[in-house]
């Protein structure tokens, strides 16, 4: 989800709710403690130099159980970060503490925001020597006339 998407969604919401893909909700007293831009300049294993830029939201739980972040407040934080940091419209990455700090993609299911698990991947598979995944086929699905009963091949 891009920053422009969350800005379109927030005005229609009564509450800001985040849910992990496993169904567990981020406690409703969470804080958005940071909004920023993270730039990653790197070289992949195939030698290609790459640049990635994401808008980063950091969610944090404190012991102030009465705290509730309203959509208008989050919109104001986003607006301030755009003005002060020059944040552009980019994909949102959310940091949230579970066993360790996790990084998540963001989606919306019509009711609340979903923290989608991120996965690593090789960006230069053709240069890495990773074999293409073989298609699995059931032998029973093969239509090989040579090996049918009474064909004389066995």
FITORKOL-307102 format. One record per residue: residue number from 1; residue in one letter; x, y, z of N, C-alpha, C in turn. Coordinates in nm, 2 decimals. Layout:
> resi resn n.c1 n.c2 n.c3 ca.c1 ca.c2 ca.c3 c.c1 c.c2 c.c3
> NUM a X Y Z X Y Z X Y Z
...
//
This chain:
> resi resn n.c1 n.c2 n.c3 ca.c1 ca.c2 ca.c3 c.c1 c.c2 c.c3
> 1 x 0.08 -0.12 0.00 0.00 0.00 0.00 0.09 0.12 0.00
> 2 x 0.05 0.22 -0.08 0.13 0.34 -0.09 0.07 0.44 0.01
> 3 x 0.15 0.55 0.04 0.11 0.65 0.13 -0.02 0.72 0.09
> 4 x -0.03 0.74 -0.04 -0.16 0.80 -0.09 -0.28 0.72 -0.06
> 5 x -0.26 0.58 -0.06 -0.38 0.50 -0.03 -0.43 0.51 0.11
> 6 x -0.33 0.51 0.20 -0.37 0.53 0.34 -0.44 0.66 0.37
> 7 x -0.39 0.76 0.30 -0.45 0.90 0.32 -0.59 0.90 0.26
> 8 x -0.62 0.82 0.16 -0.76 0.81 0.11 -0.85 0.73 0.20
> 9 x -0.80 0.63 0.27 -0.88 0.54 0.35 -0.91 0.60 0.49
> 10 x -0.81 0.67 0.55 -0.83 0.72 0.69 -0.95 0.81 0.71
> 11 x -0.99 0.90 0.62 -1.10 0.99 0.65 -1.24 0.91 0.66
> 12 x -1.24 0.79 0.61 -1.37 0.71 0.61 -1.38 0.62 0.74
> 13 x -1.27 0.62 0.82 -1.27 0.53 0.93 -1.30 0.60 1.06
> 14 x -1.36 0.53 1.16 -1.39 0.58 1.29 -1.27 0.56 1.38
> 15 x -1.20 0.44 1.36 -1.08 0.40 1.44 -0.97 0.35 1.35
> 16 x -0.85 0.36 1.39 -0.74 0.30 1.32 -0.70 0.17 1.39
> 17 x -0.72 0.06 1.31 -0.69 -0.07 1.37 -0.59 -0.15 1.28
> 18 x -0.49 -0.21 1.34 -0.40 -0.29 1.27 -0.41 -0.44 1.31
> 19 x -0.40 -0.53 1.22 -0.42 -0.67 1.25 -0.30 -0.75 1.17
> 20 x -0.24 -0.84 1.24 -0.14 -0.93 1.18 -0.21 -1.03 1.09
> 21 x -0.14 -1.09 1.00 -0.20 -1.19 0.91 -0.25 -1.31 0.98
> 22 x -0.20 -1.34 1.10 -0.25 -1.45 1.18 -0.37 -1.42 1.25
> 23 x -0.43 -1.30 1.24 -0.56 -1.27 1.30 -0.54 -1.19 1.43
> 24 x -0.42 -1.19 1.49 -0.40 -1.11 1.61 -0.40 -0.96 1.58
> 25 x -0.48 -0.89 1.66 -0.48 -0.74 1.65 -0.37 -0.68 1.73
> 26 x -0.31 -0.57 1.67 -0.22 -0.48 1.75 -0.31 -0.42 1.86
> 27 x -0.26 -0.42 1.98 -0.35 -0.36 2.09 -0.39 -0.22 2.05
> 28 x -0.52 -0.19 2.08 -0.58 -0.06 2.04 -0.51 0.06 2.10
> 29 x -0.43 0.04 2.20 -0.36 0.16 2.26 -0.22 0.18 2.20
> 30 x -0.20 0.13 2.08 -0.07 0.15 2.01 -0.04 0.30 1.98
> 31 x 0.08 0.33 1.96 0.13 0.46 1.91 0.20 0.45 1.78
> 32 x 0.19 0.55 1.69 0.27 0.56 1.58 0.39 0.65 1.62
> 33 x 0.50 0.59 1.66 0.61 0.67 1.72 0.70 0.73 1.61
> 34 x 0.70 0.68 1.49 0.78 0.74 1.39 0.71 0.72 1.25
> 35 x 0.73 0.82 1.17 0.71 0.81 1.03 0.83 0.87 0.96
> 36 x 0.88 0.80 0.87 1.00 0.84 0.80 1.02 0.78 0.67
> 37 x 1.14 0.80 0.61 1.17 0.74 0.48 1.30 0.66 0.50
> 38 x 1.29 0.54 0.46 1.41 0.45 0.46 1.45 0.42 0.32
> 39 x 1.58 0.45 0.30 1.64 0.43 0.17 1.74 0.32 0.18
> 40 x 1.74 0.23 0.09 1.83 0.12 0.08 1.90 0.12 -0.05
> 41 x 2.03 0.14 -0.05 2.12 0.14 -0.16 2.20 0.02 -0.15
> 42 x 2.19 -0.08 -0.25 2.26 -0.21 -0.23 2.29 -0.27 -0.37
> 43 x 2.37 -0.37 -0.37 2.40 -0.45 -0.49 2.35 -0.59 -0.46
> 44 x 2.29 -0.64 -0.56 2.24 -0.78 -0.55 2.35 -0.88 -0.59
> 45 x 2.32 -1.01 -0.57 2.42 -1.11 -0.59 2.46 -1.12 -0.74
> 46 x 2.38 -1.06 -0.83 2.41 -1.06 -0.97 2.49 -0.94 -1.01
> 47 x 2.52 -0.85 -0.92 2.60 -0.73 -0.95 2.52 -0.61 -0.99
> 48 x 2.38 -0.62 -0.98 2.30 -0.50 -1.01 2.29 -0.41 -0.89
> 49 x 2.32 -0.28 -0.91 2.30 -0.18 -0.81 2.16 -0.14 -0.80
> 50 x 2.10 -0.14 -0.68 1.96 -0.11 -0.67 1.94 0.00 -0.56
> 51 x 1.83 0.07 -0.57 1.78 0.17 -0.47 1.64 0.14 -0.44
> 52 x 1.61 0.13 -0.31 1.47 0.11 -0.27 1.44 0.22 -0.17
> 53 x 1.31 0.27 -0.17 1.27 0.37 -0.08 1.13 0.34 -0.03
> 54 x 1.11 0.34 0.10 0.98 0.31 0.16 0.95 0.42 0.26
> 55 x 0.82 0.44 0.28 0.78 0.52 0.40 0.76 0.43 0.51
> 56 x 0.82 0.46 0.62 0.82 0.37 0.74 0.74 0.42 0.85
> 57 x 0.64 0.33 0.90 0.56 0.36 1.01 0.61 0.27 1.12
> 58 x 0.64 0.32 1.24 0.67 0.24 1.36 0.56 0.24 1.46
> 59 x 0.51 0.12 1.49 0.40 0.10 1.59 0.46 0.06 1.72
> 60 x 0.41 0.11 1.83 0.47 0.08 1.96 0.35 0.08 2.06
> 61 x 0.36 -0.02 2.15 0.26 -0.03 2.26 0.33 0.02 2.39
> 62 x 0.26 0.11 2.46 0.30 0.15 2.59 0.20 0.10 2.69
> 63 x 0.22 0.14 2.82 0.13 0.10 2.92 0.02 0.20 2.95
> 64 x 0.00 0.29 2.85 -0.11 0.39 2.86 -0.24 0.33 2.79
> 65 x -0.31 0.24 2.86 -0.41 0.16 2.80 -0.53 0.24 2.75
> 66 x -0.54 0.37 2.79 -0.65 0.45 2.74 -0.63 0.52 2.61
> 67 x -0.50 0.52 2.56 -0.46 0.59 2.44 -0.53 0.53 2.32
> 68 x -0.58 0.61 2.23 -0.64 0.57 2.10 -0.60 0.67 2.00
> 69 x -0.54 0.62 1.89 -0.50 0.70 1.78 -0.62 0.71 1.68
> 70 x -0.67 0.83 1.66 -0.78 0.85 1.57 -0.73 0.88 1.43
> 71 x -0.81 0.85 1.33 -0.77 0.87 1.19 -0.72 1.01 1.16
> 72 x -0.79 1.11 1.22 -0.75 1.25 1.19 -0.61 1.28 1.25
> 73 x -0.58 1.22 1.36 -0.45 1.24 1.42 -0.34 1.18 1.34
> 74 x -0.37 1.06 1.29 -0.27 0.99 1.20 -0.25 1.07 1.07
> 75 x -0.36 1.12 1.02 -0.35 1.21 0.90 -0.26 1.33 0.92
> 76 x -0.28 1.39 1.04 -0.20 1.51 1.07 -0.05 1.47 1.09
> 77 x -0.02 1.35 1.15 0.12 1.31 1.16 0.18 1.29 1.02
> 78 x 0.10 1.22 0.93 0.15 1.20 0.79 0.17 1.33 0.72
> 79 x 0.08 1.43 0.74 0.09 1.56 0.67 0.22 1.63 0.72
> 80 x 0.24 1.63 0.85 0.36 1.69 0.91 0.49 1.62 0.86
> 81 x 0.49 1.49 0.85 0.61 1.42 0.80 0.63 1.45 0.65
> 82 x 0.53 1.47 0.57 0.54 1.51 0.43 0.60 1.65 0.42
> 83 x 0.55 1.74 0.50 0.60 1.88 0.50 0.75 1.89 0.55
> 84 x 0.78 1.83 0.66 0.91 1.85 0.73 1.02 1.76 0.67
> 85 x 0.98 1.64 0.62 1.08 1.55 0.57 1.08 1.54 0.42
> 86 x 0.98 1.60 0.35 0.97 1.59 0.21 0.94 1.45 0.16
> 87 x 0.86 1.38 0.24 0.82 1.24 0.21 0.73 1.24 0.08
> 88 x 0.77 1.15 -0.01 0.69 1.13 -0.13 0.60 1.01 -0.12
> 89 x 0.52 0.99 -0.22 0.43 0.88 -0.23 0.51 0.75 -0.26
> 90 x 0.52 0.67 -0.16 0.59 0.54 -0.18 0.52 0.43 -0.10
> 91 x 0.57 0.31 -0.12 0.51 0.20 -0.04 0.54 0.21 0.11
> 92 x 0.44 0.17 0.19 0.45 0.18 0.33 0.51 0.05 0.39
> 93 x 0.61 0.06 0.47 0.66 -0.05 0.55 0.63 -0.02 0.70
> 94 x 0.58 -0.12 0.77 0.55 -0.10 0.91 0.64 -0.18 0.99
> 95 x 0.70 -0.12 1.09 0.78 -0.19 1.20 0.69 -0.21 1.32
> 96 x 0.69 -0.33 1.37 0.61 -0.36 1.48 0.68 -0.47 1.57
> 97 x 0.68 -0.45 1.70 0.75 -0.54 1.79 0.67 -0.66 1.82
> 98 x 0.72 -0.78 1.79 0.66 -0.90 1.84 0.77 -0.97 1.92
> 99 x 0.82 -1.09 1.87 0.94 -1.15 1.94 1.06 -1.07 1.91
> 100 x 1.07 -1.01 1.79 1.17 -0.91 1.76 1.11 -0.81 1.67
> 101 x 1.18 -0.71 1.63 1.12 -0.60 1.54 1.09 -0.67 1.41
> 102 x 0.96 -0.67 1.37 0.92 -0.72 1.24 0.89 -0.61 1.15
> 103 x 0.92 -0.64 1.02 0.89 -0.54 0.91 0.78 -0.60 0.83
> 104 x 0.67 -0.52 0.80 0.55 -0.57 0.74 0.51 -0.48 0.62
> 105 x 0.46 -0.54 0.52 0.39 -0.46 0.42 0.25 -0.43 0.47
> 106 x 0.18 -0.34 0.41 0.05 -0.29 0.46 -0.05 -0.31 0.36
> 107 x -0.17 -0.36 0.40 -0.29 -0.38 0.32 -0.41 -0.33 0.40
> 108 x -0.52 -0.33 0.33 -0.65 -0.29 0.40 -0.76 -0.39 0.35
> 109 x -0.83 -0.44 0.45 -0.94 -0.54 0.41 -1.08 -0.48 0.41
> 110 x -1.09 -0.35 0.41 -1.22 -0.29 0.42 -1.26 -0.24 0.55
> 111 x -1.20 -0.30 0.66 -1.23 -0.27 0.80 -1.11 -0.22 0.87
> 112 x -1.00 -0.28 0.86 -0.88 -0.25 0.93 -0.75 -0.28 0.84
> 113 x -0.64 -0.22 0.89 -0.52 -0.24 0.81 -0.45 -0.38 0.85
> 114 x -0.40 -0.44 0.75 -0.34 -0.58 0.77 -0.19 -0.56 0.76
> 115 x -0.12 -0.61 0.86 0.03 -0.62 0.85 0.07 -0.75 0.79
> 116 x 0.11 -0.74 0.66 0.14 -0.86 0.58 0.29 -0.89 0.60
> 117 x 0.31 -1.02 0.62 0.44 -1.07 0.64 0.53 -1.05 0.52
> 118 x 0.65 -1.00 0.53 0.74 -0.98 0.42 0.82 -1.11 0.41
> 119 x 0.87 -1.13 0.29 0.95 -1.25 0.25 1.08 -1.20 0.18
> 120 x 1.19 -1.27 0.21 1.31 -1.24 0.14 1.31 -1.32 0.00
> 121 x 1.38 -1.27 -0.09 1.39 -1.33 -0.22 1.52 -1.29 -0.29
> 122 x 1.57 -1.38 -0.38 1.69 -1.34 -0.46 1.64 -1.26 -0.58
> 123 x 1.70 -1.14 -0.60 1.66 -1.05 -0.70 1.74 -1.08 -0.83
> 124 x 1.83 -1.17 -0.83 1.91 -1.21 -0.95 1.92 -1.36 -0.97
> 125 x 1.80 -1.42 -0.97 1.80 -1.57 -0.97 1.87 -1.62 -1.10
> 126 x 1.87 -1.55 -1.21 1.93 -1.60 -1.33 2.09 -1.60 -1.31
> 127 x 2.14 -1.51 -1.23 2.29 -1.50 -1.21 2.33 -1.59 -1.09
> 128 x 2.24 -1.64 -1.01 2.27 -1.71 -0.89 2.29 -1.86 -0.91
> 129 x 2.24 -1.91 -1.02 2.25 -2.05 -1.04 2.14 -2.13 -0.97
> 130 x 2.03 -2.06 -0.94 1.92 -2.13 -0.87 1.84 -2.20 -0.98
> 131 x 1.82 -2.33 -0.97 1.74 -2.40 -1.07 1.60 -2.36 -1.07
> 132 x 1.54 -2.36 -1.18 1.39 -2.33 -1.19 1.32 -2.44 -1.12
> 133 x 1.21 -2.40 -1.05 1.13 -2.50 -0.98 1.06 -2.59 -1.07
> 134 x 1.08 -2.72 -1.05 1.02 -2.82 -1.13 0.88 -2.83 -1.11
> 135 x 0.80 -2.85 -1.21 0.66 -2.87 -1.20 0.63 -3.01 -1.15
> 136 x 0.55 -3.02 -1.05 0.51 -3.16 -1.00 0.40 -3.21 -1.07
> 137 x 0.41 -3.33 -1.12 0.31 -3.40 -1.20 0.28 -3.54 -1.14
> 138 x 0.15 -3.57 -1.12 0.11 -3.70 -1.08 0.13 -3.80 -1.19
> 139 x 0.19 -3.91 -1.17 0.21 -4.01 -1.27 0.08 -4.06 -1.32
> 140 x -0.02 -4.06 -1.24 -0.15 -4.11 -1.28 -0.22 -4.01 -1.38
> 141 x -0.17 -3.89 -1.39 -0.22 -3.79 -1.48 -0.16 -3.80 -1.62
> 142 x -0.05 -3.87 -1.63 0.02 -3.88 -1.76 -0.06 -3.98 -1.85
> 143 x -0.07 -3.94 -1.97 -0.14 -4.02 -2.06 -0.04 -4.09 -2.16
> 144 x 0.02 -4.19 -2.11 0.13 -4.25 -2.18 0.08 -4.39 -2.23
> 145 x 0.04 -4.40 -2.36 -0.02 -4.52 -2.41 0.08 -4.64 -2.40
> 146 x 0.21 -4.62 -2.40 0.30 -4.73 -2.39 0.28 -4.81 -2.27
> 147 x 0.24 -4.75 -2.16 0.24 -4.82 -2.03 0.10 -4.85 -1.98
> 148 x 0.01 -4.85 -2.07 -0.13 -4.89 -2.03 -0.14 -5.04 -2.03
> 149 x -0.24 -5.09 -1.95 -0.26 -5.24 -1.95 -0.28 -5.29 -2.09
> 150 x -0.23 -5.41 -2.12 -0.24 -5.48 -2.25 -0.17 -5.41 -2.36
> 151 x -0.08 -5.31 -2.33 -0.01 -5.24 -2.44 0.11 -5.32 -2.49
> 152 x 0.16 -5.41 -2.41 0.27 -5.50 -2.45 0.40 -5.43 -2.42
> 153 x 0.41 -5.32 -2.35 0.53 -5.26 -2.32 0.61 -5.31 -2.20
> 154 x 0.54 -5.39 -2.12 0.60 -5.44 -2.00 0.61 -5.59 -2.01
//
